[in-house]
Amino acid sequence: MKKILYILLAGTFLLGCSNDDKLSGESGIIPDGGGDERSLNPQNDLDKYIEQNFTKPYSIDIIYRFLEREIYRAYTFAPTRYEKAVEFVNVFNYLFVDPYIKITSKQFLKEHSFNTIILIGEPAFNPTGAKLVGFASAGIKIHLLEINHTQPNNIYWLNDNLLSTLYHENSHTLHQSIQFTTDYEKISLNDYQGGNSFSHWGSTRNYLKAGFITAYSSYDHDEDFVELLARYIVYYNATLDCNCATTD
């Protein structure tokens, strides 16, 4: 599975310290069990909701706090605002999990899905200036960017920036165990562009005429399959939803 090069950007997260080495009573660190051990970031209502509705039943964890171990130093990141994390969790529950298990089952989702979603507040930009809204590795861990700009009442924004990415990665984990026919690999065999899948098409939409639903579909047959499946799920009207209608 290739790493998805959708990507990230943001601001630097700075923590200040007072001259007094003692922790204030408002610190996020609290004593645990009355001993010297301390717990950082005790569970709040959102943490409990995530654990009860996603982690326990489906082994899916959603990380919205800013954790250095979960970011790449090649980029500058910004944390996700709490209220936007709440919005995302609601979108994830009602527009991804609920429809998915209604069509398949709870067990199917648990067996064929990513296990970690990491929320990043702002988008990223590659050297050419193209904005990237997410990336993932091996269909297991997903970074979703630009969460601070989520438009929860705009289904077109949600489709393009969140839902298509979630279903893309979910499709990767699915075809790790249920492979599509090898005949599919031959359909566009001579048109795959590999690492040039974006630059090859430039600012044109000629990838549609070549038989690809997105420019990234032309990376290879695996990405072609999951991009097509993800868009098939989230797009209803080829003119309004994705501007991908073509007479060719």
C-alpha positions in Angstrom: 0.0 0.0 0.0 1.4 3.4 -0.9 1.4 6.3 1.5 -1.2 8.8 0.5 0.4 12.1 -0.2 -2.6 14.4 0.7 -0.6 16.4 3.5 -0.4 19.0 6.3 0.4 22.5 7.6 -0.3 24.8 10.5 1.2 26.8 13.3 3.6 26.0 16.1 2.2 25.0 19.5 4.1 26.7 22.3 3.8 26.0 26.0 4.9 28.7 28.4 6.2 28.2 31.9 6.1 30.6 34.8 9.1 31.4 37.0 7.6 29.3 39.7 8.5 25.6 39.2 5.3 24.5 41.0 2.3 23.5 39.1 -0.7 25.8 39.5 -4.1 24.5 40.5 -5.4 25.1 37.0 -2.8 22.8 35.4 -4.0 19.9 33.2 -1.9 17.6 35.3 -3.7 16.1 38.3 -2.6 13.6 41.0 -3.5 10.0 40.2 -4.2 7.6 43.1 -2.7 10.0 45.7 0.9 9.0 44.9 3.6 10.6 42.9 2.2 9.4 39.6 0.2 12.0 37.7 -2.3 11.8 34.8 -2.1 14.2 31.9 -5.3 15.3 30.2 -7.9 13.4 32.3 -10.9 12.1 30.3 -13.5 14.7 29.4 -17.0 14.2 27.9 -15.6 14.0 24.3 -13.0 11.4 25.4 -15.7 9.3 27.0 -17.9 9.5 23.9 -15.1 8.5 21.6 -14.2 5.5 23.8 -17.8 4.3 24.2 -18.9 4.8 20.6 -15.8 4.1 18.5 -12.9 2.6 20.4 -14.6 -0.1 22.4 -17.0 -1.4 19.7 -14.8 -0.9 16.6 -11.2 -0.4 17.8 -11.1 3.0 16.2 -9.4 5.8 18.2 -9.8 9.5 17.4 -6.9 11.7 18.6 -7.7 15.3 18.6 -5.1 16.5 21.2 -1.8 17.8 19.8 0.7 14.9 20.3 4.2 15.4 19.0 4.7 11.7 18.4 1.9 11.7 15.9 3.2 14.4 13.6 5.9 14.6 11.0 8.7 17.1 11.6 8.8 18.0 7.9 5.7 20.1 8.4 4.4 22.7 10.8 1.2 21.8 12.5 -1.6 23.5 14.4 -3.8 21.8 17.0 -7.5 21.2 16.5 -9.9 23.4 18.4 -12.0 21.4 20.9 -15.4 22.6 19.4 -14.3 21.5 15.9 -13.2 18.1 17.2 -16.8 17.8 18.6 -18.2 18.7 15.2 -16.0 16.1 13.5 -16.9 13.3 15.9 -20.6 14.0 15.1 -20.0 14.0 11.4 -18.0 10.8 11.7 -20.7 9.1 13.7 -23.7 10.1 11.6 -22.3 10.2 8.1 -19.7 7.4 8.2 -20.2 4.9 11.0 -24.1 4.8 11.1 -24.5 4.4 7.3 -21.6 1.9 7.1 -23.0 -0.5 9.7 -26.5 -0.2 8.4 -25.3 -1.4 5.0 -22.8 -4.0 6.3 -22.6 -4.7 10.1 -20.7 -3.7 13.2 -18.5 -6.7 12.9 -17.7 -5.9 9.3 -16.6 -2.3 10.2 -14.4 -3.6 13.1 -12.7 -6.1 10.8 -12.3 -3.9 7.7 -11.4 -0.4 8.9 -8.6 1.9 9.9 -7.8 2.0 13.7 -6.6 5.6 14.3 -7.8 9.0 13.1 -5.5 12.0 14.0 -7.1 15.4 13.7 -4.9 18.4 12.6 -6.3 21.9 12.7 -4.9 23.5 9.5 -4.2 22.3 6.0 -0.8 21.6 4.5 0.8 22.7 1.3 3.3 20.9 -0.9 6.2 22.7 -2.6 4.0 23.6 -5.7 1.5 25.3 -3.5 -1.2 22.7 -3.8 -3.3 22.3 -0.6 -3.5 18.9 1.0 -6.2 17.8 3.3 -5.2 14.4 4.6 -2.8 11.5 4.3 -2.5 7.9 5.5 -0.2 5.0 5.7 -1.2 1.4 4.9 -4.9 2.2 5.4 -4.5 1.9 9.2 -3.7 5.4 10.5 -5.3 8.6 9.0 -4.3 12.2 9.5 -7.2 14.6 8.6 -6.2 18.2 8.1 -8.1 21.5 8.1 -10.4 20.3 10.8 -10.6 23.9 12.2 -12.4 24.9 9.0 -14.9 22.0 9.0 -18.3 23.0 7.5 -20.6 20.5 9.1 -23.7 21.8 7.2 -22.0 21.7 3.8 -22.2 18.2 2.4 -20.1 19.1 -0.6 -17.3 20.3 1.7 -17.6 17.2 3.8 -17.6 14.9 0.8 -14.4 16.4 -0.7 -12.5 17.0 2.5 -13.5 14.2 5.0 -15.8 11.5 3.8 -14.0 10.6 0.5 -10.8 10.3 2.5 -12.4 8.1 5.1 -13.9 5.8 2.5 -10.7 5.7 0.5 -8.7 4.4 3.5 -11.5 2.1 4.5 -11.5 0.6 1.0 -7.7 0.0 1.3 -8.2 -2.1 4.5 -11.1 -3.9 2.8 -9.2 -5.0 -0.3 -6.3 -6.2 1.9 -8.5 -9.2 2.7 -10.9 -9.1 -0.3 -8.9 -8.5 -3.4 -10.6 -7.2 -6.6 -10.2 -9.3 -9.8 -6.8 -9.0 -11.5 -8.6 -8.1 -14.7 -9.3 -4.7 -13.1 -5.5 -4.0 -13.2 -5.4 -4.3 -17.0 -8.1 -1.7 -17.8 -5.9 1.3 -17.5 -2.5 -0.5 -17.3 -0.8 1.8 -19.8 -2.1 5.0 -18.3 -0.9 4.9 -14.7 1.5 7.7 -13.8 2.9 6.7 -10.5 4.6 9.6 -8.7 3.6 11.9 -11.5 -0.1 11.3 -11.0 -0.7 15.0 -10.2 1.9 16.8 -12.3 1.1 14.7 -15.4 -2.4 16.2 -15.7 -1.4 19.7 -14.5 -4.4 22.1 -14.1 -6.5 20.2 -16.6 -9.2 17.6 -15.9 -8.0 15.3 -18.7 -7.7 12.4 -16.2 -11.5 12.1 -16.5 -11.3 11.5 -20.2 -8.5 9.0 -19.5 -11.0 7.1 -17.3 -9.8 8.2 -13.8 -12.3 9.7 -11.3 -9.4 11.8 -9.8 -5.9 12.7 -10.7 -4.7 10.5 -7.8 -6.6 7.5 -9.3 -3.9 7.4 -12.0 -1.2 6.5 -9.4 -1.7 2.7 -9.7 -4.4 0.1 -9.8 -4.8 0.0 -6.0 -5.3 3.8 -5.7 -7.5 3.7 -8.8 -9.8 1.1 -7.2 -10.2 2.8 -3.8 -10.6 6.3 -5.3 -13.3 5.1 -7.5 -15.1 3.2 -4.7 -14.9 6.2 -2.3 -16.3 8.6 -4.9 -19.0 6.1 -5.9 -20.2 6.1 -2.3 -20.1 9.8 -1.6 -21.0 11.4 -5.0 -24.5 11.3 -6.3 -24.7 13.9 -9.0 -21.7 14.1 -11.3 -22.3 17.7 -12.1 -23.1 19.1 -8.6 -21.2 16.8 -6.3 -17.8 16.4 -8.0 -17.8 18.4 -11.2 -16.8 15.2 -12.9 -19.4 15.0 -15.6 -17.9 14.4 -19.1 -19.3 13.6 -22.5 -16.1 11.6 -23.3 
